[in-house]
Structure formats: structure tokens, C-alpha cells
Amino acid sequence: MNTDFAYSSTDIPRPEHPNPQWKRSTWMNLNGSWDFDFDMSASGIDQHWFEYHDFSNTITVPFCPESALSGIEFTDFIPCCWYRRTISLSDSQLSGRVLLHFGAVDYLAHIYINGKELGSHKGGYASFSLDITDSVQAGDNVIIVCAQDDTRGQQQPTGKQCDRYSSYSCLYTRTTGIWQTVWLEFVPETHIEQARYHTNIHNSTITIEARLHGAATLSIEASFQGTPCGSATVVSEGGSCTITLPLSQTHLWEPGVGNLYDITLTYGDDQVSSYVGLREIRLDGYKFLINGKSVFQRLVLDQGFYPQGIYTAPSAEELEQDIVLSQQAGFNGARLHERVFEPLYLYYCDVHGYLAWGEMASWGFDISKESSVNIFIPEWLQVIQRDVNHPAIIGWCPFNETWDFNGRRQDDDVLRLAYQVTKAYDPERPCIDTSGHYHVETDIYDLHDYEQDVDNLAKRYDDWGSGAAPVPELYPDRQHCEGIMPFFISEYGGIKWDPSHAEDSSAWGYGQQANSEDEFITRYRGLTNVLLSNPKMFGFCYTQLYDVEQECNGIYDYNRRPKVNVDVIRNINTATAAIEQGDNESAAYHGESEA
């Protein structure tokens, strides 16, 4: 590698490459100290701050200004803020194309290079990039970012970001501006723009749909743990290209077994390191099949908040730690709840064989009118396009709990279109239109049920499980299930338990607080066993993995310390589920084989 492209990671926060599934060696991490200023009247654009402004503060990127790790920790509403960073580029770095990447900027970002606006992006969760080649020069260059954010305006998805000054209930500290890694990428004129993977476990093949710039030969090489497993080439004049790579060895990606093939894509002088997991998802009656095997999904709700970083994990190690803690508690996956997680987290899911439901931060904006699709669909589609290659993602869920908005019901066409767009782009995974309620068009029927009484929960679902009744309808005036459809309780429990502040009135959870650890475990065991023992449920999702601010229903506290005996929780969670019994011996694929 040309050493001109090297960039020391000393003292850079979050110095690792942000996306191991699409990695070039020629990149520069721009995290660290940036000039910063608030723009409380949101008039900086009118005042031409992008041409000149005397910035009064500094901030540590990629942490949002509300977080302690940013060095700012301003938690009131921020309608607009500005960032400035000067970078130095060499002639060799300018020999090809220079791409400026943002992991995420909440919400409306305007990007200026050397005093001129180069582009903008709307959406606080989707990654985006700009080709800045024609706007930069050898030597110093100034990058300026203006981030506008209106959490209370009902015109942008905000997820669990609080609409009041102080956090309450299940709404938490807000995030504004840059909250994921910013980096430069130096690519040749002829290069690979994008690749999508389709795997076939029956034929042991990987089909790659590539988008290419310029004419060259595309070469794909696959290996498993260092052993070559196959290669393929195709000549292209640019544009779209499809190539199928046969594998000489078959290693399936499965729950708890993160078998990954390393992939190298070469196109002219461009080379990208990537990976892929070989696995198949099918729905069969009430069952959710992974590689032909009925898998009970022992999920936990993960909201992706951190005490010091808010939306941003302080380190890659702490990002991965949440997956390890979850697996130690006997969960095999998570609903990534009301926000989009960064690609590095999904990489760790892939590595650990950890199931993940991709979800959008759907709360906070008005979906009672059809025009809402203009806000929601473009960003949601960008999210799917970015994350579609992760084997850990086993389903999509664009919306969560579509409650009435100021007395107005949801526009069903908004949910229907979100489902249809999702399936059009990715027909290989199931899609839940809205988790919990109110379903319009969905592949899976799920409910949220925070009943705390074990007997009441059992009565609600036992008759249905024995075939005497259809799926229970908690909202019969708004939704119902017809025919056989996979079903699970995608939120339950939420048992309030805060041993350090048992009498704290600000602590929040579902139902009456447990009075002791034993009471928590007894209730947890009873509720969970009801779901495990039902032969027509393919999974559950417990709320939640760890406490978040005032919400105290986690297995762990906000600092990821266990609040209950994790070994006991693991033993409860890992009991064989009714739907897993009886048919898995005839599953088509187990373990590894030689093709």
C-alpha cells in the first residue's frame, strides 16, 4: 500500500474501519477533534457560515453533542449545529476519486468543501457519501457540515429520542448531528461501486450483483479460514454485472455459528475486502426455518444506547460486548429496536452467529397521511441497501407500534408501501410491516404483550396453541390474522427491577416492580415458559437486555452489570421450545460438508 494513504490512529476515537464488509486499505479516519458551534436560530446558512465563521468550541467526533464523550454534553434541544475540519491531501491521494463518507448525521446534513456546498442528505440513520474529487486540492482543504434537527416537528423519524426536555418513560436523551465515523476513501477511476450477494446453500454458490465504474475484469475470490474455496472472473464495460462463484467447501452460517467466507473483489487497480455468510431463510406454516431447521428465536430487545456516548458506543469492544452479554444470558439474537445500528455492530452479529431484526426508528413522525412515505421510504431503502448483505439480519421491520397520532389513525397505505418496497428490494427475507400493531400487510404476525401475570398470559395463548382458536387479537377492531402464519410475541416481560434504587419514583418499567431478585426470576421463568411451550410460536423477544436511563427492566443495568443471576436466565432461555421438537432430525443441512 502506498504510505501516503496511511493515517495514524493514535488518539483517534473509534479508529477501526467502520464497515468490515466493504473495506479498502486506502482510507483515512476523520474522527477526532472538529471545530464546533451551535446555531440555535438555524440561520447559519443565511449568514454564510460555510464561507466564514469564528467557531467558538470543539467537539470530539463521532460523538453527538448531547453526549459526555463529545466534550460538549448539551442535552437541551439543538435545532442546528455546525462542524469544521481541515484536512491535508497529497498529490497521490488525488490521483483517483476521493469519497467522503458519513456513517450517520441526524438529521438534515449540508456538506461544504472549501466554502462551497457539495451536497446534502436527509435522514438521521442512513449512511451516505459524496464524491469530493473535483472540490479538493493538494494541501489543506476545509470540510464543513451543517446539521439541522427537529425532534418535535413530526416530519422526521426520531425513534426513542425524547420529545420533552427531560427523558421519561421509554424515551431517552436525544442525538443531533454526527454520531458515526466520518472517513475518506481513495479509489481508482475504475472501481467497484457496490456489490450485493445472493447465496444458495443447496448448490453451494454465491451470486454477486456488482455495480462498476469503468471497464476492466472483475475477479472474485473466496476463502474460508485461509483456505481458498473458489474464484470467478468476468469482463465488464462498467454498469451492472452479475457473476456466480461455485464454492468447493460448504460451511453454513447458523445461529451461534458465525461461519463466514472471506471475499476479495478486484476490478482493475481497485480491491475491496468483504465477506459473506451462506444461509437460507424460509417460512413454513408456523415455523421459521434457517437452513431447513426450525429455530426458536430467543430474542432480546436491544436499543443501542450508552451512558457516555448515547447512540454511539465508546469503543468497538463495547459494541461487541452487548452481543456477548446477550449470548451469555441465553439469547440467540435481538430486535434492534427503534433505530438503525452501525455496520460494525452488524459485523459482530455476523461473526457471532447472532440473529438480528433490522428495524427503522419509526417513532416521532406523523404517518396518518399518505405523504409520510416521502419522508420514510427513501431513508429506509438506503438502510436496506447498506445492510442487505449481512447474514445475521434475518428479517426487516420498518415500523414499530404505529399508535394513533394526535387522535388520527395510521394511513394503511404508508405501511403497505413500506412492506412492498422492502419485499421488492429483498424478497429473500421476511418483513413485518409494523411490530406489535397495527398490521396491514405482513409475512409474520406478531404481538406485544406485557401481561405480568403468568396465568393470564397462559390462558390467552393456550387455546390457540392447541388449535382451538385463531391467533389472539389484542386489537380486534384494527387487525386480525387469517389462516396459518408464523407468529411470535415480539415484546414481553419488561419486568421492572432496580435493586439499587428500589424506591426511586423516576424508575420506569412495565407492571408492578419485582420486590426481589427471586421474584424477578420467578416471574421471568413463568412468562418465558408460557411462550417456549406453545407449539405454534417460533420465538419471543424479552424487553430488554440492559436498562436505558430511567427504564429499569434490563437483565443488565445501564453500565452492563448483571442485575440478576445470568446463569439462571440462560438456563430458562435455552430450554427446548415446543416448535423445535420432532422435525429437526430431518433438516436438510447440518454443520459443514465438502462440496
C-alpha positions, 0 to 999 in steps of 0.5 A, a space after each residue: 500500500 502506498 504510505 501516503 494513504 496511511 493515517 495514524 490512529 493514535 488518539 483517534 476515537 473509534 479508529 477501526 474501519 467502520 464497515 468490515 464488509 466493504 473495506 479498502 486499505 486506502 482510507 483515512 479516519 476523520 474522527 477526532 477533534 472538529 471545530 464546533 458551534 451551535 446555531 440555535 436560530 438555524 440561520 447559519 446558512 443565511 449568514 454564510 457560515 460555510 464561507 466564514 465563521 469564528 467557531 467558538 468550541 470543539 467537539 470530539 467526533 463521532 460523538 453527538 453533542 448531547 453526549 459526555 464523550 463529545 466534550 460538549 454534553 448539551 442535552 437541551 434541544 439543538 435545532 442546528 449545529 455546525 462542524 469544521 475540519 481541515 484536512 491535508 491531501 497529497 498529490 497521490 491521494 488525488 490521483 483517483 476519486 476521493 469519497 467522503 463518507 458519513 456513517 450517520 448525521 441526524 438529521 438534515 446534513 449540508 456538506 461544504 468543501 472549501 466554502 462551497 456546498 457539495 451536497 446534502 442528505 436527509 435522514 438521521 440513520 442512513 449512511 451516505 457519501 459524496 464524491 469530493 474529487 473535483 472540490 479538493 486540492 493538494 494541501 489543506 482543504 476545509 470540510 464543513 457540515 451543517 446539521 439541522 434537527 427537529 425532534 418535535 416537528 413530526 416530519 422526521 423519524 426520531 425513534 426513542 429520542 425524547 420529545 420533552 426536555 427531560 427523558 421519561 418513560 421509554 424515551 431517552 436523551 436525544 442525538 443531533 448531528 454526527 454520531 458515526 465515523 466520518 472517513 475518506 476513501 481513495 479509489 481508482 477511476 475504475 472501481 467497484 461501486 457496490 456489490 450485493 450477494 445472493 447465496 444458495 446453500 443447496 448448490 453451494 454458490 454465491 451470486 454477486 450483483 456488482 455495480 462498476 465504474 469503468 471497464 476492466 475484469 472483475 475477479 472474485 475470490 473466496 476463502 474460508 479460514 485461509 483456505 481458498 474455496 473458489 474464484 470467478 472472473 468476468 469482463 465488464 464495460 462498467 454498469 451492472 454485472 452479475 457473476 456466480 462463484 461455485 464454492 468447493 467447501 460448504 460451511 453454513 452460517 447458523 445461529 451461534 455459528 458465525 461461519 463466514 467466507 472471506 471475499 476479495 473483489 478486484 476490478 482493475 487497480 481497485 480491491 475491496 475486502 468483504 465477506 459473506 455468510 451462506 444461509 437460507 431463510 424460509 417460512 413454513 406454516 408456523 415455523 421459521 426455518 434457517 437452513 431447513 431447521 426450525 429455530 426458536 428465536 430467543 430474542 432480546 430487545 436491544 436499543 443501542 444506547 450508552 451512558 457516555 456516548 448515547 447512540 454511539 458506543 465508546 469503543 468497538 469492544 463495547 459494541 461487541 460486548 452487548 452481543 456477548 452479554 446477550 449470548 451469555 444470558 441465553 439469547 440467540 439474537 435481538 430486535 434492534 429496536 427503534 433505530 438503525 445500528 452501525 455496520 460494525 455492530 452488524 459485523 459482530 452479529 455476523 461473526 457471532 452467529 447472532 440473529 438480528 431484526 433490522 428495524 427503522 426508528 419509526 417513532 416521532 413522525 406523523 404517518 396518518 397521511 399518505 405523504 409520510 412515505 416521502 419522508 420514510 421510504 427513501 431513508 429506509 431503502 438506503 438502510 436496506 441497501 447498506 445492510 442487505 448483505 449481512 447474514 445475521 439480519 434475518 428479517 426487516 421491520 420498518 415500523 414499530 407500534 404505529 399508535 394513533 397520532 394526535 387522535 388520527 389513525 395510521 394511513 394503511 397505505 404508508 405501511 403497505 408501501 413500506 412492506 412492498 418496497 422492502 419485499 421488492 428490494 429483498 424478497 429473500 427475507 421476511 418483513 413485518 410491516 409494523 411490530 406489535 400493531 397495527 398490521 396491514 400487510 405482513 409475512 409474520 404476525 406478531 404481538 406485544 404483550 406485557 401481561 405480568 401475570 403468568 396465568 393470564 398470559 397462559 390462558 390467552 395463548 393456550 387455546 390457540 396453541 392447541 388449535 382451538 382458536 385463531 391467533 389472539 387479537 389484542 386489537 380486534 377492531 384494527 387487525 386480525 390474522 387469517 389462516 396459518 402464519 408464523 407468529 411470535 410475541 415480539 415484546 414481553 416481560 419488561 419486568 421492572 427491577 432496580 435493586 439499587 434504587 428500589 424506591 426511586 419514583 423516576 424508575 420506569 418499567 412495565 407492571 408492578 416492580 419485582 420486590 426481589 431478585 427471586 421474584 424477578 426470576 420467578 416471574 421471568 421463568 413463568 412468562 418465558 415458559 408460557 411462550 417456549 411451550 406453545 407449539 405454534 410460536 417460533 420465538 419471543 423477544 424479552 424487553 430488554 437486555 440492559 436498562 436505558 436511563 430511567 427504564 429499569 427492566 434490563 437483565 443488565 443495568 445501564 453500565 452492563 452489570 448483571 442485575 440478576 443471576 445470568 446463569 439462571 436466565 440462560 438456563 430458562 432461555 435455552 430450554 427446548 421450545 415446543 416448535 423445535 421438537 420432532 422435525 429437526 432430525 430431518 433438516 436438510 443441512 447440518 454443520 459443514 460438508 465438502 462440496 
